[in-house]
Amino acid sequence: MSNTARNVLLVAGLVAVAGTAFAARQGIERGPGVLENPVRIGMFADNSGRQPFLGTVEFKITNTSSETLRIPYWQLPSGQINSDVFEIYRGGERVEYTGAMVKRGAPLDEDMVILQPGETKVVKADLATAYDLSKTGEYDVRFKSYLQNASTARGIAIARNNGGLATIESAPLRLWVDGASVVNSLKAGNASIQAKPAPAATCTGGTCYESCSATRQTQLVTALNSARVYSEDAKNYLNIGTVGARYLTWFGAYTSGRYGTAKQHFTAIDTTLDTKQMTFNCSCTTKNTYAYVYPNQPYRIYVCGAFWAAPNTGTDSRAGTIIHETSHFDIVANTDDVVYGQAGAKNLALTNPTDALRNADTHEYFGENNPHQN
């Protein structure tokens, strides 16, 4: 294959939300309060061969319906990748996501992308800012995201006809990547993706704090101790083989394999909270974000505005948030943010137990166990 051909081998296409391409061209209202298949995604890359591919792809997001759509921005391609919404493979192996994993609150009006009937938005995303493209070779890239809390301006939910969450995805894109060129580009001064030096940390009692006041350090100690109680209880529940409403609500139908994975996850979470030096960074002030981590940077958790507004225990608590974020670390449970909130996690357990096992909020709610279930 020539260098020009290898530079980018394009396999572009448009695929519907949770349905066939034909249905997507129409946008079909499935009974009262549900709209199915209103969006399509096209993913493209420069195949001119004039310069090496460095990670940037272009998306065309089209509203195929006659309705105005409202979709949380993190569920769509955007210029800043802060969700693991790409499936990228090299040589059959999944490429590591190196971006942030963010626990978010329910979307606010300012979090919504508005798509008018028939409108197409064009955005570019630099995959190299959030995925490891440092190895030379052919990469297969696909965008895939659940649509949660997406609706029309009239309040019609975007969902599958069976009540499950809709998914939005692109056809695969095959790219030839020169890993050395990507690395050199990152070194050249793209400040948005340069690692920032950690602030000075204060460490006491085996826990470290960055940019945290004395009051917040005390609150974090309390939250961490409560998280340890949660994780110990969840681990013990799974260790004795209980398959009650608690397990079925959050992880879905029982299989021995999936149960074993949940057990491994909580064993790892509990061991981490009990034995590892956790670092909390209090510099984030985003009001609708609880916390975030970088999965390949254990064991630092960045806590944000919604964390401090949350109760210490209970649903979406500070203690539960610590379990959520700890589960994200690659060497702990390597979870993802598939969906958010109790309603979304319950739906996921019913419709896709495999995805429930990799969902961080699912682990949080299983740990919090609120309301209490056996």
SEMAR-465013 format. One record per residue (C-alpha): x, y, z; residue in three letters; residue number from 0. Coordinates in nm, 3 decimals, padded with zeros to 5 digits, always signed. Example, Ala and Ser with C-alpha at 12.3 -4.5 7.8 and 13.67 -1.06 7.14 Angstrom:
residues 2
- east; north; up; lumdo; pakol
- +01.230; -00.450; +00.780; ALA; 0
- +01.367; -00.106; +00.714; SER; 1
end
This chain:
residues 374
- east; north; up; lumdo; pakol
- +00.000; +00.000; +00.000; MET; 0
- +00.137; +00.343; -00.091; SER; 1
- +00.204; +00.604; +00.176; ASN; 2
- -00.068; +00.822; +00.028; THR; 3
- -00.320; +00.541; +00.040; ALA; 4
- -00.211; +00.446; +00.389; ARG; 5
- -00.234; +00.802; +00.512; ASN; 6
- -00.610; +00.766; +00.543; VAL; 7
- -00.822; +00.479; +00.416; LEU; 8
- -01.173; +00.616; +00.445; LEU; 9
- -01.473; +00.403; +00.512; VAL; 10
- -01.734; +00.672; +00.580; ALA; 11
- -02.105; +00.627; +00.630; GLY; 12
- -02.421; +00.739; +00.798; LEU; 13
- -02.594; +00.516; +01.052; VAL; 14
- -02.921; +00.580; +01.232; ALA; 15
- -02.998; +00.613; +01.598; VAL; 16
- -03.110; +00.272; +01.724; ALA; 17
- -03.261; +00.157; +01.397; GLY; 18
- -03.224; +00.115; +01.024; THR; 19
- -03.088; +00.380; +00.795; ALA; 20
- -03.423; +00.397; +00.616; PHE; 21
- -03.610; +00.473; +00.936; ALA; 22
- -03.353; +00.737; +01.024; ALA; 23
- -03.435; +00.936; +00.714; ARG; 24
- -03.783; +00.989; +00.847; GLN; 25
- -03.772; +01.013; +01.225; GLY; 26
- -04.059; +00.795; +01.342; ILE; 27
- -04.286; +00.875; +01.635; GLU; 28
- -04.354; +00.545; +01.813; ARG; 29
- -04.668; +00.605; +02.013; GLY; 30
- -04.718; +00.882; +02.268; PRO; 31
- -04.405; +01.039; +02.405; GLY; 32
- -04.139; +00.846; +02.209; VAL; 33
- -03.944; +00.941; +01.895; LEU; 34
- -03.719; +00.682; +01.736; GLU; 35
- -03.438; +00.733; +01.482; ASN; 36
- -03.410; +01.113; +01.446; PRO; 37
- -03.031; +01.155; +01.407; VAL; 38
- -02.758; +01.031; +01.179; ARG; 39
- -02.383; +01.069; +01.211; ILE; 40
- -02.126; +01.089; +00.933; GLY; 41
- -01.756; +01.057; +01.020; MET; 42
- -01.489; +01.169; +00.775; PHE; 43
- -01.115; +01.231; +00.759; ALA; 44
- -00.882; +01.411; +00.520; ASP; 45
- -00.771; +01.161; +00.256; ASN; 46
- -00.581; +01.408; +00.039; SER; 47
- -00.245; +01.259; +00.135; GLY; 48
- -00.093; +01.605; +00.172; ARG; 49
- +00.002; +01.552; +00.536; GLN; 50
- +00.010; +01.267; +00.788; PRO; 51
- -00.310; +01.195; +00.978; PHE; 52
- -00.266; +01.337; +01.326; LEU; 53
- -00.594; +01.240; +01.485; GLY; 54
- -00.854; +01.494; +01.373; THR; 55
- -01.178; +01.366; +01.222; VAL; 56
- -01.485; +01.557; +01.105; GLU; 57
- -01.844; +01.479; +01.191; PHE; 58
- -02.170; +01.574; +01.028; LYS; 59
- -02.460; +01.546; +01.272; ILE; 60
- -02.799; +01.562; +01.099; THR; 61
- -03.148; +01.591; +01.245; ASN; 62
- -03.353; +01.386; +00.999; THR; 63
- -03.687; +01.460; +01.168; SER; 64
- -03.938; +01.745; +01.152; SER; 65
- -03.886; +01.808; +01.526; GLU; 66
- -03.642; +02.037; +01.707; THR; 67
- -03.408; +01.811; +01.908; LEU; 68
- -03.237; +01.868; +02.245; ARG; 69
- -02.940; +01.639; +02.316; ILE; 70
- -02.680; +01.663; +02.597; PRO; 71
- -02.354; +01.776; +02.442; TYR; 72
- -02.146; +01.494; +02.589; TRP; 73
- -02.349; +01.238; +02.392; GLN; 74
- -02.247; +01.391; +02.057; LEU; 75
- -01.911; +01.440; +01.887; PRO; 76
- -01.752; +01.767; +01.995; SER; 77
- -01.428; +01.958; +01.968; GLY; 78
- -01.327; +01.855; +02.320; GLN; 79
- -01.345; +01.483; +02.393; ILE; 80
- -01.436; +01.427; +02.757; ASN; 81
- -01.626; +01.099; +02.729; SER; 82
- -01.517; +00.758; +02.604; ASP; 83
- -01.755; +00.763; +02.306; VAL; 84
- -01.524; +00.612; +02.046; PHE; 85
- -01.447; +00.248; +01.986; GLU; 86
- -01.093; +00.247; +01.845; ILE; 87
- -00.904; -00.071; +01.761; TYR; 88
- -00.555; -00.135; +01.632; ARG; 89
- -00.470; -00.489; +01.524; GLY; 90
- -00.785; -00.617; +01.693; GLY; 91
- -00.695; -00.464; +02.032; GLU; 92
- -00.891; -00.183; +02.194; ARG; 93
- -00.696; +00.143; +02.207; VAL; 94
- -00.666; +00.297; +02.553; GLU; 95
- -00.881; +00.596; +02.639; TYR; 96
- -00.665; +00.855; +02.816; THR; 97
- -00.917; +01.138; +02.857; GLY; 98
- -01.128; +01.233; +03.156; ALA; 99
- -01.414; +01.024; +03.297; MET; 100
- -01.673; +01.264; +03.435; VAL; 101
- -01.964; +01.202; +03.674; LYS; 102
- -02.229; +01.451; +03.567; ARG; 103
- -02.556; +01.566; +03.713; GLY; 104
- -02.882; +01.578; +03.519; ALA; 105
- -02.830; +01.799; +03.211; PRO; 106
- -02.915; +02.167; +03.241; LEU; 107
- -03.051; +02.383; +02.960; ASP; 108
- -02.700; +02.508; +02.886; GLU; 109
- -02.582; +02.148; +02.842; ASP; 110
- -02.816; +02.086; +02.550; MET; 111
- -02.723; +02.091; +02.182; VAL; 112
- -03.020; +02.216; +01.978; ILE; 113
- -03.075; +02.065; +01.633; LEU; 114
- -03.343; +02.229; +01.421; GLN; 115
- -03.548; +02.013; +01.178; PRO; 116
- -03.321; +01.903; +00.893; GLY; 117
- -03.019; +02.086; +01.038; GLU; 118
- -02.666; +01.951; +00.999; THR; 119
- -02.392; +02.055; +01.239; LYS; 120
- -02.028; +02.001; +01.142; VAL; 121
- -01.768; +01.954; +01.418; VAL; 122
- -01.411; +01.832; +01.437; LYS; 123
- -01.262; +01.616; +01.710; ALA; 124
- -00.895; +01.537; +01.772; ASP; 125
- -00.883; +01.171; +01.872; LEU; 126
- -00.518; +01.200; +01.974; ALA; 127
- -00.613; +01.423; +02.269; THR; 128
- -00.803; +01.139; +02.438; ALA; 129
- -00.682; +00.810; +02.284; TYR; 130
- -00.337; +00.656; +02.253; ASP; 131
- -00.252; +00.684; +01.884; LEU; 132
- +00.123; +00.664; +01.942; SER; 133
- +00.170; +00.333; +01.757; LYS; 134
- +00.195; +00.327; +01.380; THR; 135
- -00.060; +00.117; +01.197; GLY; 136
- -00.419; +00.089; +01.076; GLU; 137
- -00.687; +00.197; +01.322; TYR; 138
- -01.058; +00.122; +01.305; ASP; 139
- -01.266; +00.401; +01.457; VAL; 140
- -01.637; +00.413; +01.535; ARG; 141
- -01.841; +00.667; +01.729; PHE; 142
- -02.102; +00.514; +01.962; LYS; 143
- -02.303; +00.676; +02.238; SER; 144
- -02.623; +00.621; +02.431; TYR; 145
- -02.880; +00.898; +02.406; LEU; 146
- -03.008; +00.973; +02.754; GLN; 147
- -03.229; +01.268; +02.849; ASN; 148
- -03.253; +01.353; +02.479; ALA; 149
- -03.589; +01.477; +02.356; SER; 150
- -03.772; +01.702; +02.116; THR; 151
- -03.856; +02.060; +02.207; ALA; 152
- -04.213; +01.934; +02.265; ARG; 153
- -04.091; +01.689; +02.528; GLY; 154
- -04.108; +01.370; +02.318; ILE; 155
- -03.836; +01.135; +02.440; ALA; 156
- -03.579; +00.990; +02.199; ILE; 157
- -03.581; +00.620; +02.283; ALA; 158
- -03.622; +00.273; +02.144; ARG; 159
- -03.974; +00.153; +02.087; ASN; 160
- -03.930; -00.105; +02.366; ASN; 161
- -03.839; +00.165; +02.617; GLY; 162
- -03.466; +00.105; +02.604; GLY; 163
- -03.212; +00.381; +02.556; LEU; 164
- -03.143; +00.480; +02.198; ALA; 165
- -02.789; +00.456; +02.068; THR; 166
- -02.624; +00.678; +01.814; ILE; 167
- -02.331; +00.551; +01.612; GLU; 168
- -02.132; +00.599; +01.295; SER; 169
- -02.011; +00.349; +01.043; ALA; 170
- -01.646; +00.247; +01.100; PRO; 171
- -01.363; +00.461; +00.972; LEU; 172
- -01.027; +00.300; +00.891; ARG; 173
- -00.722; +00.522; +00.926; LEU; 174
- -00.352; +00.477; +00.872; TRP; 175
- -00.175; +00.654; +01.159; VAL; 176
- +00.194; +00.744; +01.173; ASP; 177
- +00.246; +00.718; +01.548; GLY; 178
- +00.568; +00.922; +01.546; ALA; 179
- +00.392; +01.211; +01.371; SER; 180
- +00.114; +01.207; +01.630; VAL; 181
- +00.361; +01.211; +01.919; VAL; 182
- +00.562; +01.493; +01.762; ASN; 183
- +00.244; +01.693; +01.709; SER; 184
- +00.150; +01.655; +02.074; LEU; 185
- +00.497; +01.764; +02.182; LYS; 186
- +00.481; +02.068; +01.955; ALA; 187
- +00.282; +02.269; +02.204; GLY; 188
- -00.087; +02.184; +02.195; ASN; 189
- -00.140; +02.334; +02.539; ALA; 190
- -00.490; +02.190; +02.580; SER; 191
- -00.354; +01.838; +02.602; ILE; 192
- -00.027; +01.893; +02.782; GLN; 193
- -00.008; +01.733; +03.125; ALA; 194
- -00.036; +02.002; +03.390; LYS; 195
- +00.194; +01.990; +03.690; PRO; 196
- +00.016; +01.875; +04.003; ALA; 197
- -00.021; +02.138; +04.275; PRO; 198
- +00.153; +02.092; +04.605; ALA; 199
- -00.020; +01.821; +04.807; ALA; 200
- -00.088; +01.797; +05.178; THR; 201
- -00.086; +01.436; +05.297; CYS; 202
- -00.227; +01.322; +05.629; THR; 203
- -00.344; +00.984; +05.749; GLY; 204
- -00.258; +00.815; +05.420; GLY; 205
- -00.469; +01.056; +05.208; THR; 206
- -00.342; +01.352; +05.005; CYS; 207
- -00.517; +01.679; +04.921; TYR; 208
- -00.449; +01.930; +04.645; GLU; 209
- -00.603; +02.279; +04.660; SER; 210
- -00.840; +02.165; +04.938; CYS; 211
- -00.924; +02.384; +05.237; SER; 212
- -00.909; +02.240; +05.587; ALA; 213
- -01.289; +02.219; +05.594; THR; 214
- -01.300; +02.027; +05.270; ARG; 215
- -01.025; +01.794; +05.384; GLN; 216
- -01.240; +01.705; +05.685; THR; 217
- -01.542; +01.648; +05.459; GLN; 218
- -01.335; +01.425; +05.232; LEU; 219
- -01.213; +01.214; +05.525; VAL; 220
- -01.575; +01.155; +05.623; THR; 221
- -01.676; +01.072; +05.265; ALA; 222
- -01.383; +00.835; +05.216; LEU; 223
- -01.463; +00.647; +05.537; ASN; 224
- -01.827; +00.615; +05.429; SER; 225
- -01.715; +00.493; +05.084; ALA; 226
- -01.511; +00.223; +05.257; ARG; 227
- -01.821; +00.111; +05.446; VAL; 228
- -02.018; +00.099; +05.120; TYR; 229
- -01.752; -00.096; +04.933; SER; 230
- -01.704; -00.344; +05.219; GLU; 231
- -02.079; -00.410; +05.234; ASP; 232
- -02.104; -00.453; +04.856; ALA; 233
- -01.804; -00.688; +04.850; LYS; 234
- -01.948; -00.901; +05.129; ASN; 235
- -02.286; -00.921; +04.956; TYR; 236
- -02.122; -01.058; +04.641; LEU; 237
- -01.874; -01.281; +04.821; ASN; 238
- -02.153; -01.488; +04.979; ILE; 239
- -02.328; -01.525; +04.644; GLY; 240
- -02.645; -01.329; +04.715; THR; 241
- -02.868; -01.277; +04.410; VAL; 242
- -03.141; -01.056; +04.551; GLY; 243
- -03.327; -00.750; +04.432; ALA; 244
- -03.018; -00.537; +04.494; ARG; 245
- -02.811; -00.729; +04.242; TYR; 246
- -03.091; -00.771; +03.986; LEU; 247
- -03.189; -00.403; +03.999; THR; 248
- -02.843; -00.273; +03.919; TRP; 249
- -02.666; -00.552; +03.729; PHE; 250
- -02.959; -00.727; +03.562; GLY; 251
- -03.029; -01.092; +03.493; ALA; 252
- -02.795; -01.335; +03.666; TYR; 253
- -02.524; -01.530; +03.492; THR; 254
- -02.228; -01.677; +03.679; SER; 255
- -01.984; -01.493; +03.451; GLY; 256
- -02.137; -01.149; +03.502; ARG; 257
- -02.178; -01.208; +03.874; TYR; 258
- -01.811; -01.305; +03.896; GLY; 259
- -01.712; -00.983; +03.720; THR; 260
- -01.916; -00.771; +03.963; ALA; 261
- -01.752; -00.955; +04.251; LYS; 262
- -01.404; -00.890; +04.110; GLN; 263
- -01.487; -00.521; +04.066; HIS; 264
- -01.596; -00.465; +04.424; PHE; 265
- -01.308; -00.667; +04.562; THR; 266
- -01.074; -00.436; +04.370; ALA; 267
- -01.263; -00.119; +04.470; ILE; 268
- -01.264; -00.217; +04.838; ASP; 269
- -00.895; -00.311; +04.835; THR; 270
- -00.807; +00.019; +04.667; THR; 271
- -01.000; +00.232; +04.916; LEU; 272
- -00.851; +00.040; +05.209; ASP; 273
- -00.488; +00.020; +05.102; THR; 274
- -00.400; +00.282; +04.842; LYS; 275
- -00.303; +00.643; +04.899; GLN; 276
- -00.591; +00.841; +04.750; MET; 277
- -00.537; +01.197; +04.630; THR; 278
- -00.824; +01.448; +04.611; PHE; 279
- -00.795; +01.763; +04.403; ASN; 280
- -01.044; +02.038; +04.493; CYS; 281
- -00.967; +02.288; +04.215; SER; 282
- -01.269; +02.204; +03.995; CYS; 283
- -01.569; +02.435; +04.043; THR; 284
- -01.804; +02.316; +03.766; THR; 285
- -02.148; +02.322; +03.926; LYS; 286
- -02.309; +02.035; +03.732; ASN; 287
- -02.014; +01.798; +03.769; THR; 288
- -01.954; +01.577; +04.072; TYR; 289
- -01.601; +01.462; +03.996; ALA; 290
- -01.371; +01.325; +03.729; TYR; 291
- -01.061; +01.112; +03.693; VAL; 292
- -00.814; +01.009; +03.428; TYR; 293
- -00.840; +00.627; +03.421; PRO; 294
- -00.468; +00.579; +03.362; ASN; 295
- -00.369; +00.809; +03.650; GLN; 296
- -00.458; +00.631; +03.975; PRO; 297
- -00.548; +00.730; +04.244; TYR; 298
- -00.624; +01.101; +04.194; ARG; 299
- -00.987; +01.217; +04.202; ILE; 300
- -01.086; +01.571; +04.101; TYR; 301
- -01.395; +01.676; +04.297; VAL; 302
- -01.623; +01.949; +04.162; CYS; 303
- -01.919; +02.168; +04.253; GLY; 304
- -02.194; +01.906; +04.262; ALA; 305
- -01.984; +01.690; +04.496; PHE; 306
- -01.992; +01.953; +04.769; TRP; 307
- -02.367; +02.005; +04.725; ALA; 308
- -02.432; +01.629; +04.765; ALA; 309
- -02.507; +01.451; +05.095; PRO; 310
- -02.233; +01.241; +05.250; ASN; 311
- -02.434; +00.919; +05.203; THR; 312
- -02.746; +00.821; +05.011; GLY; 313
- -02.823; +00.849; +04.639; THR; 314
- -02.560; +01.038; +04.437; ASP; 315
- -02.366; +01.101; +04.756; SER; 316
- -02.007; +01.204; +04.818; ARG; 317
- -01.925; +00.853; +04.937; ALA; 318
- -02.094; +00.699; +04.635; GLY; 319
- -01.911; +00.938; +04.404; THR; 320
- -01.578; +00.813; +04.543; ILE; 321
- -01.682; +00.456; +04.458; ILE; 322
- -01.791; +00.571; +04.111; HIS; 323
- -01.460; +00.743; +04.039; GLU; 324
- -01.245; +00.467; +04.191; THR; 325
- -01.414; +00.213; +03.965; SER; 326
- -01.293; +00.408; +03.659; HIS; 327
- -00.922; +00.344; +03.714; PHE; 328
- -00.781; +00.100; +03.461; ASP; 329
- -00.615; -00.109; +03.732; ILE; 330
- -00.931; -00.123; +03.946; VAL; 331
- -01.248; -00.199; +03.745; ALA; 332
- -01.196; +00.001; +03.421; ASN; 333
- -01.559; +00.117; +03.415; THR; 334
- -01.707; +00.370; +03.175; ASP; 335
- -01.979; +00.634; +03.192; ASP; 336
- -02.237; +00.452; +02.982; VAL; 337
- -02.539; +00.623; +03.139; VAL; 338
- -02.605; +00.847; +03.438; TYR; 339
- -02.864; +00.844; +03.715; GLY; 340
- -03.069; +00.574; +03.883; GLN; 341
- -03.336; +00.560; +03.610; ALA; 342
- -03.074; +00.518; +03.337; GLY; 343
- -02.883; +00.255; +03.535; ALA; 344
- -03.201; +00.055; +03.603; LYS; 345
- -03.293; +00.069; +03.234; ASN; 346
- -02.944; -00.049; +03.140; LEU; 347
- -02.967; -00.345; +03.379; ALA; 348
- -03.294; -00.453; +03.217; LEU; 349
- -03.190; -00.404; +02.855; THR; 350
- -02.812; -00.459; +02.851; ASN; 351
- -02.662; -00.626; +03.162; PRO; 352
- -02.323; -00.647; +02.992; THR; 353
- -02.308; -00.268; +02.963; ASP; 354
- -02.438; -00.235; +03.319; ALA; 355
- -02.124; -00.418; +03.435; LEU; 356
- -01.904; -00.150; +03.281; ARG; 357
- -02.114; +00.146; +03.398; ASN; 358
- -01.968; +00.348; +03.686; ALA; 359
- -02.300; +00.484; +03.815; ASP; 360
- -02.428; +00.125; +03.836; THR; 361
- -02.144; +00.045; +04.076; HIS; 362
- -02.216; +00.358; +04.276; GLU; 363
- -02.585; +00.277; +04.318; TYR; 364
- -02.514; -00.085; +04.405; PHE; 365
- -02.276; +00.042; +04.673; GLY; 366
- -02.510; +00.312; +04.807; GLU; 367
- -02.804; +00.067; +04.806; ASN; 368
- -03.058; +00.345; +04.850; ASN; 369
- -03.341; +00.268; +04.895; PRO; 370
- -03.222; -00.045; +05.074; HIS; 371
- -03.268; -00.379; +04.897; GLN; 372
- -03.163; -00.732; +04.992; ASN; 373
end
